[in-house]
Amino acid sequence: MTETKTAKRRHLLRRFNSWLQSKLPERVDPTRYNQLIRETYDGPAGWFTLITGYLTGHEPLAKRLIGPKGFDIRGCKSILDAGTGNGRYLRIVKRQADPDAVVVGCDLSLGMLRRARKRLKNSPTLLVQADVNRLPYPNECFDAIIFGWVLEHLPNPLVGLRELARVLRRGGKMLLMTTEDNTLGAITSRVYHCRAVDRAQLREWCRQAGLLWHRELWWSRFHRALRLGGILVELRRAPRDEENNHGP
Ligand SMILES: C[S@@+](CC[C@H](N)C(=O)[O-])C[C@H]1O[C@@H](n2cnc3c(N)ncnc32)[C@H](O)[C@@H]1O
């Protein structure tokens, strides 16, 4: 009886979250949607990301997430921060990476790249304006990719994941962070005109893109216990023989 009640409550909450979520990514034409996202981040919403990292605690916690005990980039000689935004993760990557590693940040929004440039002024970094759906890089040229809070802004997430898998070398690693489809995620999706992602759906997209679900990460034990803080997952690009087994 209690189990039925709990299941019913969960079902109602899921329906509420789905109603609350922004519908823009599905409703707007992909080209127009990309333009809207670029304008959003060029403007005040982009500036706001300079403080949201401190409000959510992600800014200080990111130093633990990218490191020997979390997403370990030691030994990686080419690293891409796809959708680098204001350079929050790029700054940490530059500190953690091997001294001879090439580190690149790309973003759709010039406004965000300018913010990243300011933040990284003491550490010259390659910053490129590029769309993660069509990257200006050859196949298999990166050993590691950071892809933080960008997937939810893509008109078609599978297209973006396939493109990132293309530029990642086989066996290479990716840290994917994205907004989850809970109530907080649905509110975020409203503010940033993006989607909120279902964990099982994300797993399936990764499988289709040839990215293996290596392990889930959490900001802290507190986040893990309450299942808060979004979806954080370390992925690996599948070796050739495993990739052939993936469906459409
Ligand atoms: C929420 S911010 C995250 C920035 C950064 N990764 C971080 O976590 O601090 C999302 C960023 O993704 C960028 N973005 C959105 N769609 C993109 C696309 N198709 N290609 C490249 N960047 C994109 C936006 O311009 C914005 O800077």
PDBQT file of the ligand as one rigid body, heavy atoms in Angstrom, charges set to zero:
ROOT
HETATM    1  C1  LIG A 301      26.180  26.792 -18.598  1.00  0.00    +0.000 C 
HETATM    2  S1  LIG A 301      27.496  27.336 -19.583  1.00  0.00    +0.000 S 
HETATM    3  C2  LIG A 301      28.765  26.206 -19.081  1.00  0.00    +0.000 C 
HETATM    4  C3  LIG A 301      30.137  26.738 -19.308  1.00  0.00    +0.000 C 
HETATM    5  C4  LIG A 301      31.281  25.901 -18.716  1.00  0.00    +0.000 C 
HETATM    6  N1  LIG A 301      31.390  24.616 -19.344  1.00  0.00    +0.000 N 
HETATM    7  C5  LIG A 301      31.099  25.754 -17.229  1.00  0.00    +0.000 C 
HETATM    8  O1  LIG A 301      30.620  24.700 -16.789  1.00  0.00    +0.000 OA
HETATM    9  O2  LIG A 301      31.379  26.708 -16.501  1.00  0.00    +0.000 OA
HETATM   10  C6  LIG A 301      27.069  26.709 -21.187  1.00  0.00    +0.000 C 
HETATM   11  C7  LIG A 301      28.048  27.142 -22.275  1.00  0.00    +0.000 C 
HETATM   12  O3  LIG A 301      27.839  26.334 -23.430  1.00  0.00    +0.000 OA
HETATM   13  C8  LIG A 301      27.977  27.153 -24.561  1.00  0.00    +0.000 C 
HETATM   14  N2  LIG A 301      27.296  26.496 -25.681  1.00  0.00    +0.000 N 
HETATM   15  C9  LIG A 301      25.972  26.268 -25.842  1.00  0.00    +0.000 A 
HETATM   16  N3  LIG A 301      25.739  25.627 -26.991  1.00  0.00    +0.000 NA
HETATM   17  C10 LIG A 301      26.959  25.426 -27.576  1.00  0.00    +0.000 A 
HETATM   18  C11 LIG A 301      27.375  24.816 -28.788  1.00  0.00    +0.000 A 
HETATM   19  N4  LIG A 301      26.499  24.291 -29.639  1.00  0.00    +0.000 N 
HETATM   20  N5  LIG A 301      28.695  24.807 -29.067  1.00  0.00    +0.000 NA
HETATM   21  C12 LIG A 301      29.607  25.367 -28.215  1.00  0.00    +0.000 A 
HETATM   22  N6  LIG A 301      29.260  25.958 -27.050  1.00  0.00    +0.000 NA
HETATM   23  C13 LIG A 301      27.956  25.987 -26.739  1.00  0.00    +0.000 A 
HETATM   24  C14 LIG A 301      27.341  28.472 -24.135  1.00  0.00    +0.000 C 
HETATM   25  O4  LIG A 301      27.741  29.544 -24.949  1.00  0.00    +0.000 OA
HETATM   26  C15 LIG A 301      27.855  28.594 -22.704  1.00  0.00    +0.000 C 
HETATM   27  O5  LIG A 301      29.076  29.271 -22.636  1.00  0.00    +0.000 OA
ENDROOT
TORSDOF 0
